[in-house]
């Protein structure tokens, strides 16, 4: 078999395996994705780039992903479907770009096959791009930034392409600003190419970042998305060791688990950096900037609660290329093994990882990867209550995604701060390590929501809400059905209206809340509010 044929076989096999693992390991859309879906709904229906109609708050982190979903909604493809389509297409494009780059770098066919199989069977990758979030798009843009770094110095047009990709990254995930700042500093102070003409790239990057930030400030009154404000503790981490040290510890654990899950790809990639450390390669500098900035973000945020290592998985394609280069160098040197033995080991390992990955999926996939049970309960409760609510209703759910999309016209108050700039800027956190967001229970009660929904330990929130009159103003019920259970707090004046419809879909039991004790895990390192 000739090398070109082997390369085509690798591409075909990779795409087939990717499609197979996405299909068999099917995952449900995550609750946070429905926040994007509601933004798309409001844009299509003329309400603007808002979550709650009439409130200019950027409660999502990815404008580009929102616009993609909106564009599909304009042609009647609902975001529940288009998010899957876009995620899958991003995966296909990533696989093709990886294959093409390895072919350009003359990677041995057996090494190409080996690393591509390990990449497409990686559970974090093939699942994280299908949960409705921007992970696949962000991963694709990171890969394109790295690939475009090879030829950005050849002309001003190429510099424009490189910088445009960088700005799309900034609009896709705000934490990519760290990557862009490192690259800007590198272009200013480091010499990568004697023919380098970085003026255009620098001007576009710096000017674009400033313009995007000014646009955000003019529309939302902030230079950053409110979603970042509500979840970020960067200033607090830098100024307070009681915040910083636990976050670094948990972040290190998060990174270590991810590295172990992709060990076959990460070890050769690390070795590749050691081999190329002395080279003044701009593309390698960009790769290092991307990966190190990503690790720093995970570290300072103490990881992330979402499945499939969403903070780090977007960097896997670049790591795969670096791994292939490193392994290819080893094969060319043939210090310990003959070519025949290398081929046998690589092919056998690739086959084994396929069977192992399928075996790991089988309990999930063939018996269905279950939706977050409480998410289905939120959907059920929203459906039952919808006929009895109007646009003046305010709901404060612990999880805003599913129920917010079900009740698109209803105002949602997120007591974690996503929809509330006041909480995002003035709130506090129950623990130093990763939290769902900030809290300000006094502010939440001052807004007098008509309903509360809780899905976690009642001591997480109700104990603190009670300090501001929750138990005297709301009657609380436990809701149970075949999908799971929720807790709902209903304003006393609305009990007779809203409890009967809930009884048609749930077993409803009133519970007493005035003596609920706090969750002992909450230590409030910055004080309670």
Residue pairs with C-beta under 8 A, 6 or more apart in sequence:
1 9
3 109
6 109
6 113
7 99
7 103
7 109
7 112
9 113
10 99
10 109
10 112
10 113
10 116
11 95
11 96
11 99
13 113
13 116
13 117
14 95
14 99
14 116
14 117
14 119
14 120
15 92
15 95
17 117
17 120
17 121
17 354
18 91
18 92
18 95
18 120
18 126
21 120
21 121
21 123
21 126
21 357
21 358
21 361
22 88
22 91
22 126
22 127
22 130
24 358
24 361
24 365
24 366
25 123
25 126
25 127
25 361
25 364
25 365
25 369
26 130
26 365
26 368
26 369
27 127
27 130
27 131
27 369
28 131
28 369
28 370
28 371
28 372
28 375
29 80
29 83
29 84
29 131
29 132
30 131
30 132
30 133
30 306
30 307
30 372
30 401
31 372
31 375
31 378
31 399
31 401
31 402
32 132
32 133
32 306
32 401
33 79
33 83
33 131
33 132
33 133
33 401
34 132
34 401
34 402
34 404
34 405
35 51
35 59
35 60
35 400
35 401
35 404
35 405
35 418
36 60
36 62
36 65
36 66
36 69
36 79
36 83
36 132
36 133
36 134
37 69
37 78
37 79
37 80
37 83
37 132
37 405
38 51
38 404
38 405
38 408
39 49
39 50
39 51
39 59
39 60
39 66
39 69
39 70
40 66
40 69
40 70
40 73
40 79
41 73
41 79
41 405
41 408
42 48
42 49
42 50
42 51
42 53
42 408
43 49
43 66
43 67
43 70
43 73
44 70
44 73
44 74
47 53
47 54
48 56
49 58
49 63
49 66
49 219
50 56
50 57
51 57
51 59
51 60
51 404
51 412
51 418
51 419
52 411
52 412
52 419
53 391
53 409
53 411
55 411
55 419
56 219
56 220
56 221
57 220
57 226
57 419
57 420
57 421
58 216
58 219
58 220
58 222
58 225
58 226
58 227
59 225
59 226
59 227
59 414
59 418
59 419
60 66
60 225
60 227
61 134
61 173
61 174
61 225
61 227
61 228
62 133
62 134
62 137
62 138
62 171
62 172
62 173
63 171
63 172
64 134
64 137
64 168
64 171
64 172
65 133
65 134
65 137
65 172
68 82
68 86
68 137
69 79
69 82
69 83
69 86
72 78
72 79
72 81
72 82
72 85
72 86
73 79
73 82
77 85
79 132
80 132
83 132
83 133
84 130
84 132
86 136
86 137
87 129
87 130
87 131
87 132
87 135
87 136
88 129
88 130
88 136
90 129
90 136
90 137
90 139
90 140
91 125
91 126
91 129
91 136
93 140
94 136
94 139
94 140
94 143
94 317
95 116
95 119
95 120
97 140
97 143
97 144
97 147
97 317
98 116
98 119
98 143
98 317
98 320
98 321
99 112
99 116
101 147
101 321
102 112
102 115
102 116
102 321
102 324
103 112
105 324
105 325
105 328
106 328
107 324
107 325
107 328
108 328
108 331
108 332
110 331
110 342
110 343
110 346
110 347
111 324
111 327
111 328
111 331
111 346
112 324
113 346
113 347
113 350
114 327
114 346
114 347
114 349
114 350
115 265
115 320
115 323
115 324
115 327
116 320
117 350
117 353
117 354
118 264
118 265
118 320
118 350
118 353
119 125
119 265
119 316
119 317
119 320
120 126
121 353
121 354
121 357
122 261
122 262
122 265
122 313
122 316
123 261
123 308
123 357
123 360
123 361
124 258
124 261
124 262
124 308
124 309
124 312
124 313
124 316
125 139
125 313
125 316
127 307
127 308
128 135
128 136
128 307
128 308
128 309
128 310
128 313
129 135
129 136
129 139
130 136
131 306
131 307
131 308
133 306
133 310
134 172
134 173
135 310
135 313
135 314
137 172
138 169
138 172
138 173
138 176
138 314
139 313
139 314
139 315
139 316
139 317
141 165
141 168
141 169
141 172
142 169
142 176
142 290
142 314
142 315
142 317
142 318
143 317
143 318
144 165
145 162
145 165
145 166
145 169
145 179
145 286
145 290
146 283
146 286
146 287
146 290
146 318
146 321
147 283
148 158
148 161
148 162
148 165
149 162
149 282
149 283
149 285
149 286
149 287
150 282
150 283
151 158
152 158
152 159
152 161
152 162
152 201
152 282
153 159
153 192
153 193
153 195
153 196
153 197
153 198
153 282
156 197
156 200
159 197
159 198
159 200
159 201
159 204
160 200
160 201
160 204
162 201
163 200
163 201
163 204
163 205
163 208
164 204
166 176
166 179
166 180
166 183
166 205
166 208
167 204
167 205
167 208
167 209
167 212
169 176
169 179
169 180
170 176
170 177
170 180
170 208
170 209
170 212
171 212
174 224
174 225
174 228
175 293
175 297
176 293
177 209
178 293
178 296
178 297
179 289
179 290
179 293
179 294
180 205
180 209
182 289
182 292
182 293
183 205
183 285
183 286
183 289
184 202
184 205
184 206
186 192
186 282
186 285
186 289
187 198
187 201
187 202
188 202
190 280
190 285
191 280
192 280
192 281
192 282
192 285
193 280
193 282
196 282
213 223
216 222
216 223
216 224
216 225
217 223
220 226
221 421
222 229
222 421
226 417
226 418
226 419
226 420
226 421
226 424
227 418
229 417
229 421
229 424
229 425
230 414
230 416
230 417
230 418
230 420
230 423
230 424
230 427
230 437
230 438
231 301
231 417
231 435
231 436
231 437
231 438
232 301
233 243
233 247
233 301
233 429
234 300
236 243
236 526
237 243
237 244
237 247
237 300
238 244
240 525
240 526
242 432
242 525
243 432
243 525
243 526
245 432
246 302
246 431
246 432
246 433
247 299
247 300
247 301
247 302
247 432
247 433
247 434
248 299
248 300
248 302
249 302
249 433
250 302
250 303
250 433
250 434
251 298
251 299
251 300
251 301
251 302
251 303
252 299
253 303
254 298
254 302
254 303
254 304
254 309
254 311
254 312
255 295
255 298
255 299
255 303
255 312
257 309
258 298
258 309
258 312
258 313
259 266
261 309
262 316
262 319
264 323
264 349
264 353
265 316
265 319
265 320
265 323
266 319
266 323
267 323
268 322
268 323
268 324
268 326
268 327
268 330
269 319
269 320
269 322
269 323
269 326
271 326
272 322
272 323
272 325
272 326
272 329
273 284
273 288
273 322
275 326
275 329
276 284
287 318
287 321
287 322
290 315
290 318
291 315
291 318
291 319
294 311
294 312
294 314
294 315
295 312
297 311
298 304
298 311
298 312
301 311
301 434
302 432
302 433
302 434
303 311
303 433
303 434
304 310
304 311
304 434
305 434
305 436
331 339
331 342
334 342
337 345
373 483
373 484
374 399
374 455
374 484
374 485
374 486
375 399
375 401
375 402
376 402
376 483
376 484
377 455
377 479
377 481
377 483
377 484
377 485
377 486
378 397
378 399
378 402
378 403
378 406
378 453
378 455
378 486
379 402
379 403
379 406
380 481
380 483
380 505
380 506
381 403
381 453
381 479
381 486
381 488
381 502
381 505
381 506
382 402
382 403
382 406
382 407
383 406
383 505
384 501
384 502
384 504
384 505
384 506
385 407
385 451
385 498
385 501
385 502
386 406
386 407
387 501
388 497
388 498
388 501
389 395
389 407
389 410
389 450
391 409
391 410
391 411
392 411
393 410
393 411
393 450
393 451
394 410
394 411
394 412
394 413
394 447
394 448
394 449
394 450
394 451
395 403
395 407
395 410
395 411
395 412
395 413
395 449
395 450
395 451
395 452
395 453
396 412
396 413
396 414
396 415
396 444
396 447
396 449
396 451
396 452
396 453
397 403
397 404
397 412
397 414
397 451
397 452
397 453
398 415
398 416
398 453
398 454
398 455
398 456
398 461
399 453
399 455
400 412
400 414
400 418
400 419
403 412
403 453
404 410
404 412
412 419
413 419
413 420
413 444
413 447
413 449
414 420
414 423
414 437
415 423
415 439
415 440
415 441
415 444
415 461
416 423
416 436
416 437
416 438
416 439
417 423
417 424
417 427
417 437
417 438
417 439
417 440
418 424
418 437
420 440
420 443
422 440
422 443
423 437
423 438
423 439
423 440
423 443
423 444
424 437
424 438
426 440
426 443
426 529
427 437
427 438
427 439
427 440
427 443
427 529
428 438
428 439
428 440
428 524
428 526
428 527
428 528
428 529
429 435
429 438
429 439
429 524
429 525
429 526
430 439
430 460
430 519
430 521
430 522
430 523
430 524
431 521
431 522
431 523
431 525
432 523
432 525
439 461
439 464
439 529
440 529
441 461
441 464
441 465
441 467
441 468
441 528
441 529
442 468
442 529
443 529
444 465
444 468
445 465
445 468
445 469
445 470
445 473
446 468
448 473
448 491
449 491
450 490
450 491
450 494
451 488
451 489
451 490
451 491
451 494
451 498
452 465
452 470
452 474
452 488
452 489
453 486
453 487
453 488
453 489
454 460
454 461
454 462
454 486
454 487
454 488
454 489
455 486
455 487
457 519
458 487
458 513
458 516
459 516
459 517
459 518
459 519
460 519
460 522
462 470
462 471
462 476
462 489
462 513
462 516
463 516
463 517
463 518
463 519
464 518
464 528
466 513
466 514
466 516
470 489
470 513
471 513
471 514
472 514
473 491
473 492
474 489
474 490
474 491
474 492
474 513
475 489
475 490
475 492
475 495
475 510
476 487
476 488
476 489
476 490
476 510
476 511
476 512
476 513
477 487
477 488
477 489
477 490
477 499
477 502
477 508
477 509
477 510
477 511
478 485
478 486
478 487
478 508
478 509
478 510
478 511
479 485
479 486
479 487
479 488
479 502
479 506
479 507
479 508
480 506
480 507
480 509
481 505
481 506
481 507
487 511
488 502
489 513
490 498
490 499
499 508
502 508
